[in-house]
Structures are given as structure tokens and as C-alpha cells.
Amino acid sequence: FFFFFFFQAEDGIRDAQESRGLGDVYKRQVIKRPMDLGTIKTKLTTCEYGSCKEFVDDVELVFDNCVAYNEEDSDYGMLAIRLKEEFRKQCQLYSLDYYMLK
């Protein structure tokens, strides 16, 4: 599930950002700790994660950044909230929910 999600979603998010003409300057002002699915995919394929918690934190950071950047009531924000909920369900299914405790 996780690999399919990252490979498919990465291109869609990049296309949406480009179509809106969003510049890097604005993104840096809103998002203090950037993370994207492409970076997560790279870290997964090169075994850069030292723990499951690091992986879970990065994925949740992507969703949290999306909501912060696009606002909660936007289409992208609402989608990020739903995807985060689904991600948490999948984590529970694969016993990764322990790492979601903060």
C-alpha cells in the first residue's frame, strides 16, 4: 500500500503545485519543515530511515504541511486530512500505530 501510494501521489501533487503557479518563496514562508513524497520514496528505496517512527513522522509531516499550506477547508487540505486518516488506519493494520503517539 505505502509504495503504491507514494509513487502515484508524488506526480499529482507536483502537477497541482505547478498549475497554481506557486513559488518557492511563499512555500518557505508557510512551511518551516518541508517534506515531500519524493523525498520519502528516496529515503525508503535507499534505506535511510533508521526507524519506523522516522518514516511515520515524515509521512504525517507531508499531510500536515499540505493542510498548513492550502488551508484546512480547501480541496487539497480536506484531501490531506482524509489521506492522513487513511494512513493512520493502515498503520494500525500493520501495527505501526505505536509510532504515531506524540
DACOR-V987973 format. One record per pair of residues at least 12 apart in sequence whose ideal C-beta (glycine too) atoms are under 8 Angstrom apart, sorted by sequence separation. I is the first residue (numbers start at 1). GAP is how many residues later the second one is. D is the distance in Angstrom with one decimal. If there is no record, write none. Layout:
I GAP D
I GAP D
//
This chain:
43 12 7.7
88 12 6.2
66 13 7.8
67 13 5.0
66 14 3.7
67 14 6.3
40 15 7.4
43 15 7.2
64 16 7.9
63 17 4.6
40 18 5.3
62 18 7.9
63 18 7.3
39 19 7.6
40 19 6.4
63 20 5.9
64 20 7.7
63 21 3.9
40 22 7.1
13 23 7.3
35 23 5.3
13 24 6.6
14 24 7.8
60 24 6.4
63 24 7.1
37 25 6.1
10 26 7.4
35 26 4.4
36 26 6.5
10 27 4.3
35 27 5.2
60 27 7.3
9 28 5.5
10 28 5.1
33 28 6.3
59 28 5.9
35 30 6.4
6 31 4.9
10 31 6.5
34 31 6.7
33 32 7.5
6 34 6.0
7 34 6.7
31 34 5.0
6 35 4.7
56 35 6.5
31 37 6.5
3 38 8.0
6 38 7.4
30 38 6.1
31 38 5.8
30 39 5.2
56 40 6.1
60 40 7.4
3 41 7.3
2 42 7.9
27 42 6.8
57 42 7.7
56 43 4.3
52 44 5.6
55 44 7.9
56 44 5.9
53 46 4.2
52 47 5.0
51 48 7.7
13 53 7.9
16 60 6.9
2 88 7.3
1 89 5.6
//
